[in-house]
Amino acid sequence: MSSPAQCPVYSISVVGKQEYNVTMVLKMRSESGKQPVYSIIVPKEPFGVIFVEAESLAVVYRVVAGVKHVKGVLKGKTNLEEVMRYIEPKKPAIDIDVNDEVEILVDILKGSRGRVVSVDKEKGTVRVELLDTAFSMPLDLKLNEVKVVKKAGKS
């Protein structure tokens, strides 16, 4: 993208959890009809909107006409800062380190305690070994599914 004036971005409202399906249909339509659509952006967290970078609003209307699960096209160009807000990775707010003691907050194991074996901050996951079991049982959980109960001692 060189500048917003040369390649405007438009927002398309879609039925929730149907973003990927709509994107595939729009991709096929733009390629088969030789429509000047440059990119289609689907945010990682589905929230009912996809972004289309196209030559004009008229092109977007032609591409989405009659597509199932499309609610409508939001008039006007979408601010690039708003698009970046949805596609930039968010830094995890939770500070978890290896050997921290955590409490599991979800599912059947809610309330169980475990020790952190590894942390993947890029994926937002943590591997936990349960403390209350007779054998080692590693679980991969999201960072927001555990709560730090006791920080590991610094040695």
C-alpha positions in Angstrom: 0.0 0.0 0.0 1.6 3.2 -1.1 -1.0 5.8 0.1 -4.7 5.8 1.1 -5.6 7.9 -2.0 -4.3 5.3 -4.4 -5.8 2.2 -2.7 -8.7 2.9 -0.5 -10.0 0.3 2.0 -13.7 -0.3 2.5 -15.6 -2.2 5.2 -18.1 -4.9 4.5 -20.5 -6.0 7.2 -21.1 -9.8 7.3 -22.9 -12.3 9.4 -20.7 -13.2 12.4 -18.4 -16.2 12.0 -19.0 -16.2 8.2 -16.0 -13.9 7.4 -13.9 -16.7 5.9 -16.7 -18.0 3.6 -17.5 -14.5 2.3 -13.8 -13.8 1.7 -13.5 -16.9 -0.4 -16.5 -16.0 -2.6 -15.3 -12.4 -3.0 -11.8 -13.7 -4.0 -13.3 -15.9 -6.7 -15.6 -13.2 -7.9 -12.9 -10.6 -8.1 -10.5 -12.9 -10.0 -13.1 -14.3 -12.4 -14.6 -10.9 -13.2 -11.3 -9.1 -13.4 -12.4 -6.6 -10.8 -9.7 -4.3 -9.4 -9.7 -5.8 -5.8 -6.2 -5.7 -4.4 -6.7 -7.4 -1.1 -9.2 -8.7 1.4 -8.4 -8.5 5.1 -10.1 -10.7 7.6 -9.4 -9.8 11.3 -8.2 -12.7 13.4 -11.0 -12.2 15.9 -14.3 -12.5 14.0 -16.6 -9.5 14.7 -18.7 -9.3 11.6 -16.6 -7.0 9.4 -14.0 -7.7 6.6 -12.0 -5.0 4.9 -11.5 -4.8 1.1 -8.9 -2.8 -0.6 -10.3 -1.9 -4.1 -10.2 0.7 -6.8 -13.5 2.2 -5.8 -16.7 1.8 -3.8 -18.5 0.8 -7.0 -16.1 -2.1 -7.5 -16.9 -3.3 -4.0 -20.6 -3.1 -4.6 -20.2 -5.1 -7.8 -18.2 -7.8 -6.1 -20.5 -8.2 -3.1 -23.8 -8.1 -5.0 -25.9 -11.1 -4.1 -23.3 -12.8 -1.9 -24.8 -14.8 0.9 -24.0 -13.6 4.4 -23.1 -10.1 3.3 -25.2 -7.6 5.3 -24.0 -4.5 3.5 -21.1 -2.2 2.5 -20.3 0.7 4.9 -20.3 3.9 2.8 -17.0 5.8 2.6 -13.4 4.8 3.0 -12.2 3.1 6.1 -9.5 4.7 8.1 -6.2 2.7 7.8 -5.5 3.1 11.5 -8.8 1.3 12.3 -7.8 -1.6 10.0 -4.4 -1.8 11.7 -6.0 -2.0 15.1 -7.5 -5.3 14.1 -4.6 -6.9 12.3 -1.7 -6.0 14.5 -0.9 -8.6 17.1 -1.8 -7.7 20.7 0.7 -8.1 23.4 -0.4 -10.3 26.2 -1.1 -8.3 29.3 -0.5 -11.3 31.6 3.0 -11.8 32.9 3.6 -15.5 33.3 7.0 -17.2 33.6 8.2 -20.8 33.6 7.8 -22.5 37.1 5.0 -20.1 38.2 2.1 -21.7 40.0 -1.2 -21.1 38.3 -4.9 -21.8 38.8 -7.0 -23.0 35.8 -10.0 -20.8 35.2 -12.0 -22.9 32.6 -13.5 -26.2 31.8 -13.6 -29.3 34.0 -10.3 -28.5 35.6 -11.5 -25.1 36.9 -9.9 -24.5 40.3 -7.0 -27.0 39.7 -3.5 -25.8 40.2 -0.5 -26.4 38.0 3.1 -25.4 37.3 4.0 -23.6 34.1 6.4 -25.7 31.9 6.6 -23.4 28.9 5.2 -20.1 27.7 4.6 -19.1 24.0 3.8 -15.3 24.2 3.4 -15.1 20.4 0.7 -17.6 20.3 -0.7 -16.6 23.7 -0.5 -20.1 25.1 1.0 -21.7 28.2 1.8 -25.4 28.9 0.9 -26.4 32.4 1.6 -29.6 34.4 -1.1 -30.3 37.0 0.1 -30.5 40.6 -2.8 -32.5 42.0 -2.3 -35.6 39.8 -0.3 -38.8 40.4 1.3 -38.6 37.0 2.5 -35.7 34.8 -0.3 -34.4 32.6 0.7 -31.4 30.5 -2.1 -29.1 29.2 -1.9 -26.4 26.6 -4.0 -23.4 27.7 -4.5 -19.8 26.5 -3.0 -17.1 28.7 -6.4 -15.8 29.7 -7.5 -19.3 30.9 -5.0 -19.3 33.8 -4.3 -17.0 36.8 -1.0 -16.7 38.5 -1.3 -17.8 42.1 2.4 -17.8 43.1 5.4 -16.4 41.1 8.5 -18.6 40.8 11.3 -17.7 43.2 14.3 -15.9 41.6 17.5 -17.9 42.1 
